[in-house]
Amino acid sequence: MDIEDESWSVDEAITNLKNAMKENNQRVSEVFSSIDANNDGEINGPELYKGLIEHIGDRLSPDQVSMIINALDTNEDNRIDLAELSSALEEEE
């Protein structure tokens, strides 16, 4: 019952989210809005956890959610804003 998969990575989560966006024909702003449950313009850890389950079906550990936030959070406020999510999802196209 180990949630953590050794091959799991931040890149894999981003790739899975990109694939889900393409399949659902969604824009980054739509994905962001659906994950930002309290509509404060930022995605925190609990919102990201729930959003990833909703969008890609992955249940992540708190450490994995923290890794994603740390990887995407360029202004170091421990939250992901729309610009940070956009840059992560639009890189490597």
Rosetta constraint file for C-alpha pairs under 8 A:
AtomPair CA 3 CA 59 HARMONIC 7.51 0.50
AtomPair CA 3 CA 60 HARMONIC 6.88 0.50
AtomPair CA 3 CA 61 HARMONIC 6.71 0.50
AtomPair CA 4 CA 8 HARMONIC 7.21 0.50
AtomPair CA 4 CA 60 HARMONIC 7.43 0.50
AtomPair CA 4 CA 61 HARMONIC 6.97 0.50
AtomPair CA 8 CA 12 HARMONIC 6.40 0.50
AtomPair CA 8 CA 13 HARMONIC 7.80 0.50
AtomPair CA 9 CA 13 HARMONIC 6.54 0.50
AtomPair CA 10 CA 14 HARMONIC 6.29 0.50
AtomPair CA 10 CA 64 HARMONIC 7.77 0.50
AtomPair CA 10 CA 67 HARMONIC 6.85 0.50
AtomPair CA 10 CA 68 HARMONIC 5.58 0.50
AtomPair CA 10 CA 71 HARMONIC 7.41 0.50
AtomPair CA 11 CA 15 HARMONIC 6.05 0.50
AtomPair CA 12 CA 16 HARMONIC 6.07 0.50
AtomPair CA 13 CA 17 HARMONIC 6.14 0.50
AtomPair CA 14 CA 18 HARMONIC 6.11 0.50
AtomPair CA 14 CA 88 HARMONIC 7.42 0.50
AtomPair CA 14 CA 89 HARMONIC 6.72 0.50
AtomPair CA 15 CA 19 HARMONIC 6.16 0.50
AtomPair CA 16 CA 20 HARMONIC 6.17 0.50
AtomPair CA 16 CA 56 HARMONIC 6.37 0.50
AtomPair CA 17 CA 21 HARMONIC 6.15 0.50
AtomPair CA 17 CA 52 HARMONIC 7.68 0.50
AtomPair CA 17 CA 55 HARMONIC 6.83 0.50
AtomPair CA 17 CA 56 HARMONIC 6.15 0.50
AtomPair CA 17 CA 89 HARMONIC 7.98 0.50
AtomPair CA 18 CA 22 HARMONIC 6.31 0.50
AtomPair CA 18 CA 89 HARMONIC 6.30 0.50
AtomPair CA 19 CA 23 HARMONIC 6.16 0.50
AtomPair CA 20 CA 24 HARMONIC 6.09 0.50
AtomPair CA 20 CA 55 HARMONIC 6.44 0.50
AtomPair CA 20 CA 56 HARMONIC 6.30 0.50
AtomPair CA 21 CA 25 HARMONIC 5.71 0.50
AtomPair CA 21 CA 26 HARMONIC 4.92 0.50
AtomPair CA 21 CA 27 HARMONIC 6.81 0.50
AtomPair CA 21 CA 28 HARMONIC 7.69 0.50
AtomPair CA 21 CA 31 HARMONIC 7.48 0.50
AtomPair CA 22 CA 26 HARMONIC 6.43 0.50
AtomPair CA 26 CA 30 HARMONIC 6.12 0.50
AtomPair CA 26 CA 31 HARMONIC 6.71 0.50
AtomPair CA 27 CA 31 HARMONIC 6.44 0.50
AtomPair CA 28 CA 32 HARMONIC 6.02 0.50
AtomPair CA 28 CA 82 HARMONIC 7.93 0.50
AtomPair CA 28 CA 85 HARMONIC 7.38 0.50
AtomPair CA 28 CA 86 HARMONIC 5.97 0.50
AtomPair CA 28 CA 89 HARMONIC 7.33 0.50
AtomPair CA 29 CA 33 HARMONIC 6.09 0.50
AtomPair CA 29 CA 82 HARMONIC 6.91 0.50
AtomPair CA 29 CA 86 HARMONIC 7.80 0.50
AtomPair CA 30 CA 34 HARMONIC 6.22 0.50
AtomPair CA 31 CA 35 HARMONIC 6.27 0.50
AtomPair CA 32 CA 36 HARMONIC 5.98 0.50
AtomPair CA 32 CA 43 HARMONIC 7.83 0.50
AtomPair CA 32 CA 82 HARMONIC 6.43 0.50
AtomPair CA 32 CA 85 HARMONIC 7.48 0.50
AtomPair CA 33 CA 37 HARMONIC 7.40 0.50
AtomPair CA 33 CA 39 HARMONIC 7.14 0.50
AtomPair CA 34 CA 51 HARMONIC 7.30 0.50
AtomPair CA 35 CA 43 HARMONIC 6.86 0.50
AtomPair CA 35 CA 47 HARMONIC 5.91 0.50
AtomPair CA 35 CA 48 HARMONIC 6.39 0.50
AtomPair CA 35 CA 50 HARMONIC 7.40 0.50
AtomPair CA 35 CA 51 HARMONIC 4.76 0.50
AtomPair CA 36 CA 40 HARMONIC 7.06 0.50
AtomPair CA 36 CA 41 HARMONIC 6.77 0.50
AtomPair CA 36 CA 42 HARMONIC 6.35 0.50
AtomPair CA 36 CA 43 HARMONIC 5.24 0.50
AtomPair CA 36 CA 44 HARMONIC 7.96 0.50
AtomPair CA 36 CA 47 HARMONIC 6.22 0.50
AtomPair CA 36 CA 48 HARMONIC 7.95 0.50
AtomPair CA 37 CA 47 HARMONIC 6.33 0.50
AtomPair CA 41 CA 81 HARMONIC 6.18 0.50
AtomPair CA 41 CA 82 HARMONIC 7.17 0.50
AtomPair CA 42 CA 79 HARMONIC 5.89 0.50
AtomPair CA 42 CA 80 HARMONIC 5.43 0.50
AtomPair CA 42 CA 81 HARMONIC 4.58 0.50
AtomPair CA 42 CA 82 HARMONIC 7.17 0.50
AtomPair CA 43 CA 47 HARMONIC 5.86 0.50
AtomPair CA 43 CA 48 HARMONIC 6.19 0.50
AtomPair CA 43 CA 79 HARMONIC 5.43 0.50
AtomPair CA 43 CA 80 HARMONIC 4.94 0.50
AtomPair CA 43 CA 81 HARMONIC 6.29 0.50
AtomPair CA 44 CA 48 HARMONIC 6.10 0.50
AtomPair CA 44 CA 69 HARMONIC 7.98 0.50
AtomPair CA 44 CA 78 HARMONIC 7.17 0.50
AtomPair CA 44 CA 79 HARMONIC 4.92 0.50
AtomPair CA 44 CA 80 HARMONIC 6.70 0.50
AtomPair CA 45 CA 49 HARMONIC 6.14 0.50
AtomPair CA 45 CA 62 HARMONIC 7.94 0.50
AtomPair CA 45 CA 65 HARMONIC 6.30 0.50
AtomPair CA 45 CA 66 HARMONIC 6.89 0.50
AtomPair CA 45 CA 69 HARMONIC 7.32 0.50
AtomPair CA 45 CA 79 HARMONIC 7.37 0.50
AtomPair CA 46 CA 50 HARMONIC 6.30 0.50
AtomPair CA 47 CA 51 HARMONIC 5.89 0.50
AtomPair CA 48 CA 52 HARMONIC 6.00 0.50
AtomPair CA 48 CA 65 HARMONIC 6.98 0.50
AtomPair CA 49 CA 53 HARMONIC 6.54 0.50
AtomPair CA 49 CA 59 HARMONIC 7.22 0.50
AtomPair CA 49 CA 60 HARMONIC 6.72 0.50
AtomPair CA 49 CA 65 HARMONIC 6.35 0.50
AtomPair CA 50 CA 54 HARMONIC 6.26 0.50
AtomPair CA 51 CA 55 HARMONIC 6.01 0.50
AtomPair CA 52 CA 56 HARMONIC 5.48 0.50
AtomPair CA 52 CA 57 HARMONIC 6.34 0.50
AtomPair CA 52 CA 58 HARMONIC 6.00 0.50
AtomPair CA 52 CA 59 HARMONIC 7.25 0.50
AtomPair CA 53 CA 57 HARMONIC 4.14 0.50
AtomPair CA 53 CA 58 HARMONIC 4.93 0.50
AtomPair CA 53 CA 59 HARMONIC 5.66 0.50
AtomPair CA 60 CA 64 HARMONIC 5.76 0.50
AtomPair CA 60 CA 65 HARMONIC 6.33 0.50
AtomPair CA 61 CA 65 HARMONIC 6.38 0.50
AtomPair CA 62 CA 66 HARMONIC 6.13 0.50
AtomPair CA 63 CA 67 HARMONIC 6.15 0.50
AtomPair CA 64 CA 68 HARMONIC 6.36 0.50
AtomPair CA 65 CA 69 HARMONIC 6.29 0.50
AtomPair CA 66 CA 70 HARMONIC 5.99 0.50
AtomPair CA 67 CA 71 HARMONIC 6.03 0.50
AtomPair CA 68 CA 72 HARMONIC 6.17 0.50
AtomPair CA 69 CA 73 HARMONIC 5.58 0.50
AtomPair CA 69 CA 78 HARMONIC 6.50 0.50
AtomPair CA 69 CA 79 HARMONIC 6.44 0.50
AtomPair CA 69 CA 80 HARMONIC 6.46 0.50
AtomPair CA 70 CA 74 HARMONIC 7.95 0.50
AtomPair CA 70 CA 76 HARMONIC 7.58 0.50
AtomPair CA 70 CA 78 HARMONIC 6.90 0.50
AtomPair CA 72 CA 80 HARMONIC 6.64 0.50
AtomPair CA 72 CA 84 HARMONIC 5.96 0.50
AtomPair CA 72 CA 85 HARMONIC 6.79 0.50
AtomPair CA 72 CA 88 HARMONIC 6.55 0.50
AtomPair CA 73 CA 77 HARMONIC 6.99 0.50
AtomPair CA 73 CA 78 HARMONIC 6.39 0.50
AtomPair CA 73 CA 79 HARMONIC 6.25 0.50
AtomPair CA 73 CA 80 HARMONIC 5.48 0.50
AtomPair CA 73 CA 81 HARMONIC 7.90 0.50
AtomPair CA 73 CA 84 HARMONIC 6.35 0.50
AtomPair CA 74 CA 84 HARMONIC 6.69 0.50
AtomPair CA 80 CA 84 HARMONIC 5.93 0.50
AtomPair CA 80 CA 85 HARMONIC 6.45 0.50
AtomPair CA 81 CA 85 HARMONIC 6.30 0.50
AtomPair CA 82 CA 86 HARMONIC 5.92 0.50
AtomPair CA 83 CA 87 HARMONIC 6.13 0.50
AtomPair CA 84 CA 88 HARMONIC 6.30 0.50
AtomPair CA 85 CA 89 HARMONIC 6.11 0.50
AtomPair CA 86 CA 90 HARMONIC 5.83 0.50
AtomPair CA 87 CA 91 HARMONIC 5.95 0.50
